Amino acid sequence: MPVLALLYAMLPAYLANMAPVFCKRLNILNYPLDAGIAFRGKPIFGSHKTLRGIVAALLAGMLAFWLQQALYGVPFFRDLSWIAYPEHSVFTGMLLAAGAMLGDLAKSFFKRQRGLSPGQRWLPWDQLDFIIGAVIAGSYLFPLKLPDAAILLLITPLLHIAANHIGYYLGLNQQKW
């Protein structure tokens, strides 16, 4: 599958991964997902993983999928599409977003258990967590062949680092890596 088509298919996951950062200054639903509960004396996810972030991610995934549905009538986007978007519900975008967030939460859990603080580097998992979760969640709809999965695993870290740099210069991220 062409690289651009792969990236387009995963757009709901990519936008879901960025949504919590863009919404972190909103003073709504700012409740830690782990409610401050510890596991083996360490936070489960940390106070920065909030209900606000999950809701923002799910909405972003749905919005991205809705946009893909709307653009499906444009020949360029139809040719780029791996599936017939109008035949699927926007909840498909939510599924990809949920997979992305579950991947991120799993990484955060293991990161906290290793004693790493939020924002501290944990290569390559900081760049791959969400896309692995999204690929697993979307596997019923987007069954990837091994070369396609490898392409996503190679390109996503580069995109993730670029997005973090942009977020840093916009004042949204504290780290630019």
Secondary structure as the mmCIF struct_conf table of DSSP 4:
data_model
#
loop_
_struct_conf.conf_type_id
_struct_conf.id
_struct_conf.beg_label_comp_id
_struct_conf.beg_label_asym_id
_struct_conf.beg_label_seq_id
_struct_conf.end_label_comp_id
_struct_conf.end_label_asym_id
_struct_conf.end_label_seq_id
HELX_RH_AL_P HELX_RH_AL_P1 VAL A 3 ALA A 9
TURN_TY1_P TURN_TY1_P1 MET A 10 MET A 10
HELX_RH_AL_P HELX_RH_AL_P2 LEU A 11 CYS A 23
TURN_TY1_P TURN_TY1_P2 LYS A 24 ARG A 25
BEND BEND1 ILE A 28 LEU A 29
STRN STRN1 PRO A 32 PRO A 32
TURN_TY1_P TURN_TY1_P3 LEU A 33 GLY A 36
STRN STRN2 ALA A 38 PHE A 39
TURN_TY1_P TURN_TY1_P4 ARG A 40 GLY A 41
STRN STRN3 LYS A 42 PRO A 43
BEND BEND2 ILE A 44 PHE A 45
TURN_TY1_P TURN_TY1_P5 SER A 47 HIS A 48
BEND BEND3 LYS A 49 LYS A 49
STRN STRN4 THR A 50 THR A 50
HELX_RH_AL_P HELX_RH_AL_P3 LEU A 51 LEU A 71
TURN_TY1_P TURN_TY1_P6 TYR A 72 GLY A 73
BEND BEND4 VAL A 74 VAL A 74
HELX_RH_AL_P HELX_RH_AL_P4 PRO A 75 LEU A 80
BEND BEND5 TRP A 82 ILE A 83
HELX_RH_3T_P HELX_RH_3T_P1 TYR A 85 GLU A 87
BEND BEND6 HIS A 88 HIS A 88
TURN_TY1_P TURN_TY1_P7 VAL A 90 VAL A 90
HELX_RH_AL_P HELX_RH_AL_P5 PHE A 91 GLN A 113
TURN_TY1_P TURN_TY1_P8 ARG A 114 GLY A 115
HELX_LH_PP_P HELX_LH_PP_P1 LEU A 116 SER A 117
TURN_TY1_P TURN_TY1_P9 PRO A 118 GLY A 119
TURN_TY1_P TURN_TY1_P10 LEU A 123 PRO A 124
HELX_RH_AL_P HELX_RH_AL_P6 TRP A 125 ALA A 137
TURN_TY1_P TURN_TY1_P11 GLY A 138 LEU A 141
BEND BEND7 PHE A 142 PHE A 142
HELX_RH_AL_P HELX_RH_AL_P7 LEU A 146 TYR A 169
TURN_TY1_P TURN_TY1_P12 LEU A 170 GLY A 171
BEND BEND8 LEU A 172 LEU A 172
BEND BEND9 GLN A 174 GLN A 174
#
